[in-house]
Amino acid sequence: MYRFLLILSVLGTVVYGNISEENFEEMEDEETVVLPTYTVVGKRVAIEDSVPTFSMPVTALRFEPIVDLQTRNFGEAQGDVSIRGGIFEGTAFAVGGLTLYDPQTGHYAAEIPVAPGMLTGPAVLTGVDNAIKGVNAPVGTIAYQWKVIESGGKLSAGIGENHFNRQSLYIGQELGKTASGLTISADVDLSRSESDGAVENGDHLFERIAGRLQIKGDSSQTDLFAGYQSKFFGWPNLYTPFGVAETENLQTTLILLNHRRSFAENDFFEISTSYRRNKDDYEFDRFRPGIFNPFQHETKVYGAGFNGRETIGDIVWNYRAEVLSDEIESTALVFGDFNSRTYLKVSSLPEKTWEASGFREITVRAGIVYDDTNRDSSAVSPLVEIALRDQISGGINTRWYLQYSGASRVPGYTALNSNPNGGLFRGRSDLSREESKNIEAGTEWSGNGWSFQAAAFMRKDDPMVDWTYSSSATFARSANEVDIDVVGFETVFVKQWDQVDIILGYTWLDKDSDYGDASVDASFYALNYAKHRFTAAVIWRVGEDFEIRSDNELRFQEENSLRTAGGDEAFISTIGLYYSLPKWPEIEVGLLVDNLWDEDFQEIPAVPASGRQVSAHLSYRW
């Protein structure tokens, strides 16, 4: 706790030193920043570089104020993305107009072989926005869009503790223009890293190759992407609590075509198609391959969909439709009723806005979502939101809203097709569709260089599939249904000055659960959550050439009997020092320290924490 207070006091000193009467005069004179219509999107972490490997889309979620990234080894190795007290299987990822997911297990949802430099920053969608966009995502969706390619590049290399070394090359290039004025561009990313790891048998070897062809017009953008990523990593107690050196070997291929066209009044139309293949070879004991059962799986997912926003008269129509089809081949997941499944999601959310007086606007959104598969029951979920937007004195924009949303998902193949009577992971083929109902009230404020948002919510997951522990089967993790009620509050404050940016976040959660099974003694995921979680990020531009960045998290965790070390409280910090050479500003030297205080808190119960890691990099941009 004292470390977090120390960080806050330093932040306060830095912030105070950058506020003056001149600052306030400049703020009043500058143009007002208008609130986005739906979701506040912006940079909400200080460090977007990975310390133990090369950066991936999941890297920027490590200290995101309303995302809880629960890691094994480190986030880019295995990162479970939890939002608002959900679990890793309640979160979806969307790139462009399509949802990307892994039908085997949500543990692999973040396996996206795309360089972060090709994407916009992540938008965290919840409530109504998640319900209309995310497929098989009852709680939240992490959404990205494709960046416009610019000519230039970055060559970077890094070294660090435990024989860590990393190399990365990104090149973007405009190739020319067509007779009709369209710009043709391409970019490519090559990255690799390896290390002996922060603990014995915690080594890794990662490689990624990704490329994109883009055709850009004044109001349209088409992106054709292909990427491949290979990840081998080890960790003791990776999934089981028996002190064994476990390993994962993953290969992910993604091919995606996305076309987006923009119209007046923020209207657009987007159409996408994709193919994703994920191969997984899990070893319970790296020194005895194949013990118990070989865990080798291959999933393929084919997707197509469209979405858009169209204004017809005084009604705005938001719509989306996706069809996804998957299949799995597995040596272990053979105890279920099927090995392939097709998903359909159709959503419609019309909205209408009335002007009340002055700048005041009242907007009502009301619609419906239809989810179906060829293997499960369907679900129809209503959506409704009432929002008031206003501009008050000082050019401050405000938005207040009240909403209700429903969303659902069907369980993955690990839960459905694992052996129900033996083995390390025990499934149930009779698991039903999960349904989630969410009601929330919130507000968003923004002025010149600052924004604030807060939301209070109640969500009922009835049921949700969790992985549980029973004293009668101590060697197994079993898939079980739970009815769970979640109450929470979250808030984020962002402020930018000439020299300093700060991002402060706070989340409070409380849960009430009913497993309906007396044999369930503990929960690995649903009841693994922070009752209180504070985040603080700072970017301090000390001078023209030197910058200090720091991300910090203070958490007070719900007590969990499966946690074997580290206690229920943790303060985790990452700090980065960046220096650009005065005569050659395109050359940057960086020093990064992850887990600065060397916390041993187990983010996932019984999974050892990764200790302090230090790395340095040298980058050249052009």
Helices and strands as residue ranges (DSSP letters): H 2-16, H 21-29, G 57-61, E 68-72, E 78-82, G 88-90, E 91-95, E 98-100, G 106-108, G 116-118, E 123-126, H 127-133, E 140-144, E 152-160, E 164-177, E 183-195, E 204-216, E 220-236, E 245-262, G 264-266, E 268-283, E 295-312, E 315-330, E 340-355, E 361-373, E 379-392, E 396-409, H 413-417, E 425-426, E 434-447, E 450-470, E 473-496, E 500-514, E 522-523, E 530-541, E 546-557, E 569-580, E 587-594, E 613-621
